[in-house]
Amino acid sequence: MLKDFQRFGRDLFLAGLNSSHSGNLSVRHGDKIIITRRGSMLGNLAEQDIIETGLQKNDGESGLASTEIGVHRSIYTGTSALAIVHAHPVHAVALSLLEDQIIPVDAEGACLLKRIPVLAAANPIGSKELEENLPPLLKEYKIALVRGHGSFAAGQKLEEAYQWTSSLENACRIIYLNRTLQGMGGAAAKTGATGR
């Protein structure tokens, strides 16, 4: 279990999907959740950074768990997910400030994700609002964005939730580049520039 957390935590950090101390990972194991520690460095996880706690209620180590523990619990109890990746992918978060949904324009993004809903929340971090509104979205979609905050991906394994997170950010990069290139083309046409 620790090796999976270390592998995908490091991959998230190296891919730029989280900053040094952001995001969290968890898996459901029966009536328990195994989740990263509050403030842990996903790119450099150690055994003490992995917390086991109850699915329904707190126990002795719950105070050390990620601030998003309530959101993870609600996703597990409201969906069939067995693994969750919460990340802060830069292009996806930027687009979430402008859009109510992300619709990939590239073939892979469209095939894998189709549409990514954006949830606006008055309190976008670890709130009851997220606990209530994310599970219905993640029953229908593989991944959802919280406006200005980050993504929550649900899967049967950490690898699957990581894939949705990586695919989301790639799709958002392509949207950003496409819009940027269209803007450059439009500016060139207006000024008569040929690009040579």
Backbone bond lengths (Angstrom), bond angles and torsions (degrees), N, CA, C in turn:
res aa  C-N    CA-C-N  psi(-1)  N-CA   C-N-CA  omega(-1)  CA-C   N-CA-C  phi
1 M - - - 1.456 - - 1.533 110.98 -
2 L 1.333 117.06 -47.66 1.463 121.01 -179.90 1.521 110.93 -57.54
3 K 1.332 117.35 -41.29 1.461 120.25 -178.49 1.524 111.77 -62.11
4 D 1.332 117.63 -38.78 1.466 120.68 177.36 1.526 110.63 -64.02
5 F 1.337 116.47 -45.15 1.462 120.05 178.55 1.531 110.11 -60.48
6 Q 1.315 116.48 -43.93 1.463 120.17 -179.62 1.526 111.38 -64.95
7 R 1.324 116.57 -43.27 1.463 121.06 -178.28 1.526 111.48 -61.82
8 F 1.327 116.64 -51.88 1.455 118.97 -174.95 1.526 112.02 -78.63
9 G 1.329 117.36 -29.41 1.468 119.45 173.01 1.513 110.98 -62.77
10 R 1.329 116.56 -44.09 1.471 120.19 179.03 1.524 110.69 -67.26
11 D 1.328 117.03 -42.37 1.466 119.99 178.90 1.529 111.22 -60.60
12 L 1.331 117.52 -41.75 1.463 121.07 177.97 1.526 111.17 -60.07
13 F 1.337 115.57 -44.42 1.468 119.49 -179.33 1.525 111.12 -67.48
14 L 1.326 117.37 -47.75 1.467 120.46 -177.24 1.524 112.26 -65.02
15 A 1.327 116.68 -29.98 1.468 120.43 177.95 1.525 112.17 -81.03
16 G 1.320 117.82 -0.73 1.457 121.22 -179.92 1.516 113.68 74.86
17 L 1.334 116.76 20.78 1.461 120.87 -179.11 1.519 112.04 -86.56
18 N 1.322 117.14 -10.54 1.461 124.03 173.95 1.514 109.08 -145.38
19 S 1.332 116.18 151.91 1.460 120.62 169.95 1.532 108.09 -82.52
20 S 1.313 116.96 -175.27 1.468 120.28 -169.95 1.530 113.95 -55.56
21 H 1.315 118.55 -41.56 1.464 121.06 -173.92 1.531 112.84 -122.22
22 S 1.315 117.53 24.19 1.468 118.92 -177.00 1.522 111.84 -107.24
23 G 1.332 114.96 165.59 1.458 121.62 176.29 1.516 112.66 79.10
24 N 1.330 114.88 171.13 1.460 120.73 177.89 1.519 110.54 -159.14
25 L 1.317 114.54 159.14 1.462 123.43 -179.60 1.519 108.31 -127.94
26 S 1.330 115.72 148.58 1.462 118.42 172.76 1.515 110.27 -154.04
27 V 1.315 114.68 159.86 1.464 122.12 171.05 1.529 107.51 -135.32
28 R 1.318 114.63 150.29 1.458 120.61 175.49 1.516 108.00 -97.41
29 H 1.327 115.52 134.44 1.463 121.58 177.22 1.532 107.05 -133.46
30 G 1.340 115.97 92.80 1.464 120.02 -177.34 1.512 110.98 64.32
31 D 1.331 117.14 -122.53 1.462 120.80 179.49 1.531 111.48 -97.50
32 K 1.320 116.34 21.35 1.465 122.42 178.47 1.526 110.37 -121.77
33 I 1.329 115.49 154.82 1.465 122.74 170.87 1.519 107.09 -119.72
34 I 1.307 115.53 135.27 1.459 121.15 172.22 1.523 105.03 -109.63
35 I 1.327 116.47 119.73 1.468 122.09 -170.40 1.529 110.34 -139.28
36 T 1.315 115.38 154.29 1.459 119.27 179.11 1.533 110.70 -70.16
37 R 1.321 114.17 150.09 1.466 123.04 -178.88 1.529 110.51 -68.80
38 R 1.299 115.90 148.14 1.465 123.10 174.66 1.534 109.74 -55.27
39 G 1.328 116.54 127.04 1.460 121.13 177.07 1.515 115.32 75.26
40 S 1.313 118.19 12.83 1.470 119.49 -179.21 1.522 111.31 -75.69
41 M 1.313 115.84 158.69 1.461 122.53 176.89 1.520 107.95 -94.00
42 L 1.330 117.60 106.25 1.459 119.96 -176.04 1.526 112.00 -60.48
43 G 1.318 116.90 -29.27 1.459 120.01 -179.18 1.515 113.86 -76.05
44 N 1.335 117.35 -7.62 1.463 120.91 -175.50 1.533 109.87 -148.32
45 L 1.326 116.23 57.35 1.459 120.89 -175.99 1.524 112.01 -77.84
46 A 1.329 114.68 139.68 1.467 121.81 173.65 1.527 108.09 -117.96
47 E 1.318 116.35 171.66 1.468 120.99 -176.09 1.526 111.99 -55.59
48 Q 1.332 117.33 -38.78 1.464 120.34 -178.26 1.531 113.11 -71.02
49 D 1.334 117.27 -8.31 1.465 121.58 178.56 1.524 112.56 -88.26
50 I 1.325 117.61 -2.13 1.463 122.26 -178.89 1.525 108.08 -109.39
51 I 1.338 115.86 118.99 1.465 122.54 -173.91 1.529 109.51 -111.72
52 E 1.328 116.44 133.04 1.468 120.82 173.75 1.518 108.64 -104.55
53 T 1.325 115.91 129.40 1.459 120.35 -179.34 1.522 109.93 -145.67
54 G 1.321 116.98 174.30 1.454 121.00 -176.64 1.523 112.80 -75.52
55 L 1.329 115.37 148.25 1.457 120.92 176.43 1.522 110.93 -69.28
56 Q 1.328 117.42 -38.81 1.462 121.28 -175.42 1.520 113.33 -98.55
57 K 1.318 117.54 -27.17 1.466 118.30 -173.38 1.523 110.48 -149.50
58 N 1.321 114.65 163.89 1.461 121.59 179.70 1.517 110.66 -72.43
59 D 1.318 114.20 153.83 1.456 120.41 169.50 1.518 107.31 -135.73
60 G 1.318 117.62 -163.21 1.466 121.71 -172.11 1.518 115.70 -56.06
61 E 1.347 118.72 -32.28 1.462 120.40 -175.53 1.526 113.39 -100.40
62 S 1.309 118.53 0.67 1.456 121.44 -174.43 1.513 113.03 -59.10
63 G 1.322 117.30 -33.03 1.460 120.81 -179.77 1.515 113.57 -63.58
64 L 1.329 116.92 -20.27 1.464 121.22 179.17 1.524 112.45 -89.22
65 A 1.319 116.63 -13.46 1.465 120.76 -174.75 1.524 111.30 -70.73
66 S 1.320 115.44 161.47 1.454 122.51 177.29 1.524 112.02 -48.33
67 T 1.326 115.98 148.71 1.469 120.42 176.79 1.527 111.48 -63.19
68 E 1.333 117.09 -15.52 1.466 121.46 179.88 1.533 112.07 -91.93
69 I 1.336 119.25 14.41 1.461 121.95 -175.66 1.534 111.42 -56.79
70 G 1.317 118.08 -40.43 1.462 120.60 179.94 1.518 112.48 -63.98
71 V 1.326 116.14 -37.28 1.466 120.95 178.21 1.525 109.87 -66.79
72 H 1.336 117.05 -43.90 1.467 120.71 177.64 1.530 110.20 -60.49
73 R 1.333 116.73 -45.52 1.468 120.07 179.26 1.522 111.11 -57.81
74 S 1.334 116.43 -45.29 1.466 119.11 -176.80 1.526 111.39 -67.48
75 I 1.333 117.32 -34.67 1.467 119.87 176.84 1.526 110.28 -66.23
76 Y 1.332 116.70 -43.09 1.471 119.49 179.52 1.525 112.20 -64.81
77 T 1.320 117.00 -40.64 1.464 118.58 -178.13 1.530 112.58 -78.89
78 G 1.352 116.97 -19.66 1.458 120.27 -177.92 1.512 115.22 -103.71
79 T 1.338 117.85 -0.79 1.468 122.07 -179.40 1.529 109.15 -141.58
80 S 1.316 116.03 -179.25 1.469 120.82 176.69 1.530 111.86 -95.02
81 A 1.333 117.52 10.85 1.470 121.58 -177.11 1.525 111.77 -61.51
82 L 1.324 114.92 145.29 1.468 122.04 173.06 1.530 111.47 -119.63
83 A 1.341 116.77 -3.44 1.467 121.65 178.57 1.519 108.69 -152.03
84 I 1.344 115.28 144.81 1.462 121.58 179.58 1.514 109.53 -135.01
85 V 1.332 115.58 135.93 1.465 122.24 171.19 1.520 107.28 -118.86
86 H 1.322 116.23 121.95 1.472 121.68 172.74 1.523 107.52 -109.85
87 A 1.325 116.05 122.29 1.461 121.36 -175.71 1.521 110.47 -133.94
88 H 1.335 115.28 170.96 1.464 122.81 179.40 1.533 109.31 -123.94
89 P 1.338 118.15 61.80 1.468 120.81 -177.84 1.536 111.04 -67.31
90 V 1.324 116.38 124.22 1.468 122.29 -167.30 1.531 113.07 -60.74
91 H 1.322 118.26 -51.09 1.463 120.23 -177.84 1.531 111.57 -65.65
92 A 1.322 115.90 -38.28 1.468 120.10 179.20 1.522 110.62 -66.19
93 V 1.338 117.16 -44.10 1.469 120.36 178.70 1.529 110.13 -63.02
94 A 1.332 116.88 -42.30 1.470 120.29 178.82 1.526 110.68 -59.93
95 L 1.329 117.48 -45.91 1.465 120.39 179.27 1.531 111.63 -66.16
96 S 1.329 117.25 -30.83 1.467 120.11 -179.82 1.523 111.79 -64.15
97 L 1.324 117.21 -21.98 1.460 121.42 178.32 1.528 112.05 -76.23
98 L 1.343 115.64 -15.85 1.463 120.97 -176.60 1.518 114.17 -112.18
99 E 1.321 116.86 -23.02 1.466 121.26 -169.69 1.529 111.50 -120.83
100 D 1.328 116.04 153.52 1.465 122.05 173.01 1.521 112.04 -93.17
101 Q 1.323 115.76 -12.30 1.457 122.89 174.23 1.524 107.17 -158.35
102 I 1.317 115.33 153.70 1.463 120.94 175.96 1.523 107.03 -109.39
103 I 1.314 116.07 124.18 1.460 121.00 176.40 1.522 107.75 -115.98
104 P 1.329 118.17 108.12 1.470 120.33 -177.93 1.524 111.53 -57.73
105 V 1.339 115.67 142.98 1.463 121.34 177.59 1.526 111.33 -102.55
106 D 1.344 116.68 -10.94 1.465 120.94 178.76 1.527 110.26 -92.14
107 A 1.314 116.14 156.24 1.469 121.27 -174.73 1.527 112.02 -62.91
108 E 1.336 117.89 -44.89 1.466 119.67 -177.17 1.523 111.09 -66.57
109 G 1.335 116.49 -46.06 1.459 120.34 179.43 1.520 111.71 -60.43
110 A 1.347 115.77 -42.78 1.462 120.28 179.85 1.520 111.21 -65.23
111 C 1.323 117.06 -38.28 1.463 121.51 -179.60 1.529 111.54 -70.12
112 L 1.343 116.74 -45.93 1.461 120.91 -175.01 1.528 113.26 -78.38
113 L 1.329 116.81 -41.09 1.463 119.94 -169.75 1.528 114.50 -114.22
114 K 1.309 117.43 -27.46 1.469 123.93 -179.63 1.530 112.87 61.59
115 R 1.317 117.54 -64.32 1.461 121.99 -179.14 1.522 108.59 -150.14
116 I 1.321 116.53 142.01 1.459 120.94 178.78 1.522 107.70 -121.50
117 P 1.324 118.42 115.58 1.464 119.90 179.35 1.524 111.63 -72.75
118 V 1.333 115.12 149.21 1.463 121.73 175.83 1.518 107.88 -113.97
119 L 1.317 115.87 120.97 1.454 122.41 -178.78 1.523 109.68 -97.86
120 A 1.325 116.62 120.49 1.463 121.18 174.31 1.522 107.75 -89.03
121 A 1.329 116.62 131.21 1.469 120.49 -178.79 1.521 109.28 -136.74
122 A 1.321 115.96 137.54 1.463 120.42 177.65 1.525 110.04 -61.50
123 N 1.334 116.41 -38.97 1.465 121.72 175.52 1.523 106.98 -120.90
124 P 1.344 117.60 99.44 1.465 120.21 -170.84 1.530 116.12 -84.64
125 I 1.330 118.49 4.85 1.470 119.62 -177.96 1.521 110.18 -123.71
126 G 1.333 116.00 114.44 1.463 122.40 172.20 1.518 115.39 57.22
127 S 1.322 118.30 32.99 1.465 121.01 -173.43 1.523 112.80 -98.14
128 K 1.335 115.07 163.63 1.471 121.54 173.87 1.524 109.90 -60.98
129 E 1.326 116.21 -33.04 1.456 121.41 178.46 1.525 110.83 -58.92
130 L 1.333 116.39 -44.09 1.474 120.13 177.33 1.520 110.24 -68.02
131 E 1.320 116.87 -40.49 1.462 120.75 179.62 1.527 111.17 -58.50
132 E 1.322 116.71 -36.58 1.463 120.54 -178.75 1.531 112.87 -80.97
133 N 1.330 117.24 -36.54 1.468 120.49 -169.07 1.525 116.03 -98.68
134 L 1.334 118.66 -21.44 1.464 119.46 179.83 1.529 113.73 -75.22
135 P 1.335 120.14 -43.21 1.479 118.27 -177.83 1.522 114.80 -55.09
136 P 1.353 120.35 -44.63 1.472 117.70 177.92 1.532 112.71 -61.02
137 L 1.329 117.22 -36.30 1.465 119.77 178.11 1.522 110.88 -66.27
138 L 1.344 116.35 -41.52 1.464 120.05 -176.57 1.526 112.72 -80.22
139 K 1.304 118.17 -5.74 1.474 120.92 168.48 1.522 109.48 -76.20
140 E 1.331 115.53 -30.33 1.459 121.05 -176.25 1.531 113.27 -99.46
141 Y 1.330 116.78 -32.99 1.468 121.94 -175.94 1.525 110.26 -120.08
142 K 1.328 115.83 155.89 1.465 120.97 -179.30 1.521 111.93 -75.32
143 I 1.342 115.69 -27.55 1.456 121.09 -175.37 1.514 108.51 -151.20
144 A 1.330 116.05 147.91 1.465 122.03 176.86 1.521 108.61 -135.56
145 L 1.327 115.13 152.29 1.463 121.79 177.23 1.519 109.64 -107.46
146 V 1.324 116.28 140.58 1.457 121.97 168.98 1.523 105.81 -100.90
147 R 1.333 116.09 122.29 1.466 121.11 -173.19 1.526 111.88 -52.38
148 G 1.324 115.07 125.65 1.453 121.75 176.39 1.517 115.16 72.90
149 H 1.315 117.99 5.24 1.468 120.74 -175.73 1.521 112.31 -121.85
150 G 1.321 117.61 -67.80 1.456 118.97 -177.21 1.512 112.35 171.45
151 S 1.321 114.56 -171.54 1.465 121.62 -175.10 1.525 110.88 -108.40
152 F 1.334 114.96 151.47 1.460 122.96 170.67 1.519 106.71 -125.30
153 A 1.330 116.17 119.39 1.464 121.76 179.20 1.518 108.73 -115.14
154 A 1.328 115.86 137.02 1.460 121.66 -179.40 1.518 109.68 -117.24
155 G 1.323 116.41 135.56 1.459 120.64 178.85 1.511 111.25 -148.77
156 Q 1.314 115.34 -176.86 1.464 120.91 175.46 1.518 111.59 -87.24
157 K 1.333 115.91 -19.52 1.472 122.20 176.80 1.520 107.66 -141.45
158 L 1.330 116.57 160.92 1.461 120.30 176.30 1.527 110.93 -59.04
159 E 1.318 117.41 -37.12 1.463 120.39 -179.73 1.526 111.18 -59.81
160 E 1.323 116.70 -41.37 1.457 120.19 -179.26 1.533 110.52 -66.81
161 A 1.325 117.79 -46.27 1.465 121.07 178.78 1.532 110.65 -63.65
162 Y 1.321 116.67 -35.67 1.467 120.57 175.14 1.534 110.65 -64.39
163 Q 1.319 117.04 -41.37 1.470 120.49 179.16 1.525 110.93 -59.50
164 W 1.337 117.73 -44.90 1.464 119.73 -179.65 1.528 110.32 -63.36
165 T 1.331 116.71 -37.55 1.465 121.17 179.98 1.521 110.75 -66.12
166 S 1.321 116.10 -46.06 1.462 121.31 178.83 1.525 111.18 -64.11
167 S 1.331 116.72 -42.08 1.463 121.30 179.68 1.523 111.39 -65.10
168 L 1.338 116.71 -39.05 1.461 120.35 177.01 1.520 110.92 -59.30
169 E 1.332 116.71 -49.70 1.467 119.24 -177.64 1.522 111.31 -64.78
170 N 1.329 118.41 -39.46 1.469 120.34 176.49 1.521 110.97 -60.91
171 A 1.333 116.84 -43.84 1.466 120.59 179.44 1.527 110.69 -62.86
172 C 1.324 117.11 -39.09 1.467 120.75 -179.80 1.524 111.65 -71.48
173 R 1.327 117.41 -35.19 1.472 119.88 174.54 1.520 110.42 -61.58
174 I 1.326 115.97 -42.95 1.467 120.72 -179.55 1.525 110.38 -65.01
175 I 1.335 117.58 -41.20 1.469 120.16 175.68 1.523 109.90 -60.08
176 Y 1.325 116.87 -46.24 1.471 121.09 179.97 1.527 111.28 -60.58
177 L 1.332 116.51 -48.08 1.467 120.05 -179.42 1.526 111.37 -64.54
178 N 1.322 116.14 -39.91 1.460 120.38 178.74 1.532 110.72 -61.27
179 R 1.329 116.40 -46.18 1.463 119.95 179.26 1.526 111.10 -65.70
180 T 1.318 116.77 -39.11 1.463 120.58 178.92 1.521 110.80 -64.03
181 L 1.324 116.41 -46.43 1.469 120.10 -179.48 1.519 111.36 -65.99
182 Q 1.324 117.57 -37.73 1.462 120.31 176.26 1.519 110.57 -63.17
183 G 1.329 116.08 -40.01 1.467 120.85 178.03 1.518 111.60 -64.44
184 M 1.337 116.12 -39.80 1.470 119.71 178.72 1.519 110.31 -66.58
185 G 1.325 116.30 -40.45 1.458 120.44 178.90 1.518 111.23 -64.13
186 G 1.348 115.19 -39.91 1.455 119.72 178.59 1.510 111.74 -65.34
187 A 1.348 116.75 -40.99 1.467 120.74 179.58 1.523 110.28 -66.54
188 A 1.338 116.50 -39.99 1.469 120.09 -179.61 1.522 110.47 -64.04
189 A 1.338 116.02 -40.30 1.461 119.88 -179.57 1.528 111.07 -65.39
190 K 1.339 116.63 -38.77 1.465 120.48 -178.56 1.518 111.92 -67.47
191 T 1.350 116.16 -36.09 1.468 119.25 -177.38 1.517 112.75 -92.33
192 G 1.313 117.02 -5.24 1.454 120.30 -178.77 1.510 113.87 79.98
193 A 1.347 116.75 11.71 1.474 120.77 -179.90 1.514 109.27 -71.31
194 T 1.331 115.64 145.18 1.463 120.41 -179.98 1.518 112.44 -103.23
195 G 1.332 117.35 -10.16 1.464 120.53 -178.38 1.516 112.43 81.76
196 R 1.324 118.00 9.31 1.468 120.42 178.33 1.494 111.36 -102.27
